């Protein structure tokens, strides 16, 4: 029997640029370099043939860091890490569904390096932060070396698996988010085979506002992850909730409508039918939690 010699994987060399000035970063991008946020996927990225070998790390660019809170918008610098936003009490209170998702990305060590914008630009249909970003009306601020600004909605920016509307030489400068108003709440739920360090098999994010009685739903938003080429909004399913008390029958009807709006595939992680079942279960679980937080007792004892 002949012994087989295993050769270690050899990654190509990477030219990593670390500018501290925004204009320097943009100049490198216009010269063909590619932006690097947290860099948590860099080994996988570098091992793929044909990927850029000149990377511009944005973590030292001061104009791309920090959070600003206004009455109707939260602005988040593109280089802000997941751990920074998780630790921010104001951010947690303003956009809880996004924080729910951020807390499920990788490990503590990874979240210390990874950024929210990096997770978005990966453009994975199973991205943990993207459903929350959708229900919080995320808008993406883009900038290029000529000083041209563009602002795109989330669904305009994410075009497909791994594909965004970023043009060559462009950089994501910041995100703007719609914070919760009084009488609103949001959250994110997912299913994975493992609790941590795993990709969502299916996920949902919900945002619900209530009438002054804190019982009747005024408006609702539902986002579905990992069941279409991009994270999608289940608009018809959300409309079913308006004017209701989130009784059990309404939740089941809403869940069925959300399943009908999804378009899952079968892959090595789960079959399409299984994903449909997961979406129905996650919708009911998420809305039951919303109901519990809004006013304990609502919906209990409703007809099954």
N, C-alpha and C positions, 0 to 999 in steps of 0.2 A: 504494500500500500504506500503510495507516494504522499508525503506530507505536503500540505498546501500552505504556502506562506501568505499571510494576510498583510497587505500594505496599508498603512494608515492613510486616511483621506487627507489630501493636500489642498488647502484652500488657496485661492489666488491672492496676490498682494493687493491691498486696498490703500489708496491715497486718501487719508482722512484729514480734512481741513476744519479748523476750529475757530472761525472768526467771532469776534465779540461785537462787531459793528454790522448793522442790518444791510447797509449798502455793500459792504464787502461780501456778505453772504450772497446777495443777489447777483453781484458781479461774477462770483464763482458759478452760480447756477446758469447764468446766461452764457458762460463759457463751456457748458456741457456737463457740469457736475450735477449730482442729485442730492436733494435734501435728506438729511437723516435726523430723526427726532430722538426717541429714546434708544434706538439701536438694538432693541431686544430680539429682533429677527435677523440680525446682521449675519450670523453664521449660515442660516438657511439661505438668506439672500445671496451671500457671496458664493455659495456653492452652486448657484444656478448659472448656467452658461448665458452669456450675452448681457448680463446685468451691468450697470455702470460701476466702474472701479474707483471713481473719484466722488467722494461723499462729503457733504458739508453738514457738520453737526451744528444744530441750531440752539443747543442748550445754553450757550454763553451769550446769546443775543438778548440784551436787556429789554428791547422793544417787544420781544415775544414772550415775556414772562408776566406773571401776576394776574390778578382778578379784580375787576371793577364791578361794583354793584350799584345799579340805578333802580328806580321804581319799576320800570317796564322792561329792563333788559339786564342780563348778566354778561359781561364781556370777559372772555378767558383767553389769555395769551397762548399761542400755539406751543410754546416750550414748557408749559406748566405740567408737572408730572401728576400721575394719578394719585400718588400718596399725598401730594400737596392739596389737591381738591378734596380728597377724602377727609383730611384733617381739618378742613375749613368748615366750621359750624355754619357760617352764613351760606356757603355753597350747598351743604347738605340740606338746609332748610329750604333753599330756593329751588333746587332741581334734584329732589331725592331719587327719582328714577335713574338718573345718570350716575349718581353715586352708588346706587344698588348694583348697577352693572360694573362700575369701576372696581368695586370690592371683590368681584369674582374673576378679575383678570389675573391669571398666573398666581404668583406668590408675592409675599411682602417685598422681597428683594427685587423682583421684576417690577412691581408697581412703583418702587422708589426711582426707577429709571424710565419706565414707559410713560408716554404722554397720551392724553385724550385725543389730540389731533393725530398722533401716530396710529392709534387704534382705528380712527375714522378713515385715514388714508390707506390703510390696509384693505379697506373695502370688502371685508368678509361678510357674507350674508349672516354668519353666525357671530359677528362681533358683539361683545357683551354691552358696549356702551351705546351702540347705534340706535336700538329701539328707544331708549330713553331720550337720546338726542332728537329723535323724530317727534315724539310727543311734546317735547319742549321747544319745538319750532326752531331748531338750530339753523343758523345761517353761517356760511363760510366766507371769511374775508380773504381775498387773494391779492397778491402784489407781485409785480415784476420789476426788473431793473430800470425800466423806463419811467417808473412811478405810476403805472396804470393800475388802478384798483378795480376789482370785480367782487361782487357779492352774490353768492348763489345759495339757494335753499338746499337742504340736505339731499332731497331727491333729485335735484338738478346736478349735484356734485358727485354723488355715487352712481355710476353708470352700470356697473355689473361686478361680478366677482373679481376683485383685484384691480378694478378699473375706475378711475375718477376723471373729472373734467379738468384736472390740472394740465396746463399747457407747459411746453418746454420753457424753462427759465422762470416759471412762476413758483411762488411760495405761499403756503397757508400762513397768514399772519396771526389770525385770531378767529375765535368762534363767538357768536352772540346767541344767547339763549333766552327764552321767555320764562321767567320765574313763576312760581305758584302765586296765585292771588288768594286773598282770604276765602275760605270755603272750598279750596281745591286740595287735591292730593295726587301723588303719582308714585308708582313703584314698578319694579322690574322683577320678573320671575323667569327661570329657565330650568330645563332638565338636562342633566349630563349623567354619564355612567359613573363618573367620580365626582365628588363634591368640589374638588379644586384641581387645578392644573389640567383642565379638560376643556374641550370646545362644546358649545351648546348644541344639543341635538335638535332642540326647538326652544324658542323663547318668546316672551310677550312683555310689552310695557303698556301700562294703562295710565291715563290721566283723567280725572273726573272732577267736575265742579258741581256744587250743590246750590239749590235755592236757599234763601235765608232760613228755612226750617231745618236745614242740614240733614234732610232726609230724601228729598226729591232731586233727582239728577237734572241739572241744567244743561251741561255739555259733557261730552266724553270723547277721548281720543284712544285708539288702540293701535299698537304697532306690533308686527309679527316678524320674528327673526328665524333664519335657517329654514324657511319654507318657501322661498322664491329666490331668484337670482340676486335680489337686493332685499334689504329690510323693507317691508311694505306697510302701508296704513290700511287697516280694515275699516273703511268709512261706513259702509252699510251696517256692519255689526255694531259700531259705536252708536249709530243713530237709533238703534233699537233701545238703548239704555235711557235716552232722553225722556224725561217726564215720568220715570218709574221710580220705585223705591228699592230697586235692586233685589227684588224677590227671587226666589230660587228658579221659578219658571222662566223669568226674564233672562236670568244668567244662562240657562241652558239654551234658550233661543239665540242669544247673542253668541254663544260659543259655536253653535252650529253655523251661524252666518259667517263667523270668522274663518271656520274651516273651509267654507265654500269660496271664500276670497283668497285662500292660500293656494300655492302651486308647488308643493314639495316634490323632491326627487327621491329616488332610492339610491343609496350609496353604501359604502362599507360600514357606516355608523348606524344607519337605520333605514327602514323601508318608508316609502311615501305614506302608506296607510297608518303606520305607527306614528309618524310625525303628525298626521291629522288628529289622531287620538290625543297626542300630547298637547297640541294647540287647544283643543276643547277643554282638557283638564286644567291647563295653565290659565286659561281665561277665567274659568269658574273659580279657581283658587285665588287668583289675583283680585277679582272683583269681590269675592267673599271677604277678603282681608280689607279692601276699601270700605265695604259696608260695615265691618266690625269697628274700624277706626273712626268712621264718621259718626255712627250712632249705634251703639251695641243694642241688639234686639231687632233691628230692622230686618225684615225678610224671614225671620225665624217663624216656623209654623205655617209658612205659605204652602199652598198645594204642591204636592210632589209630581 
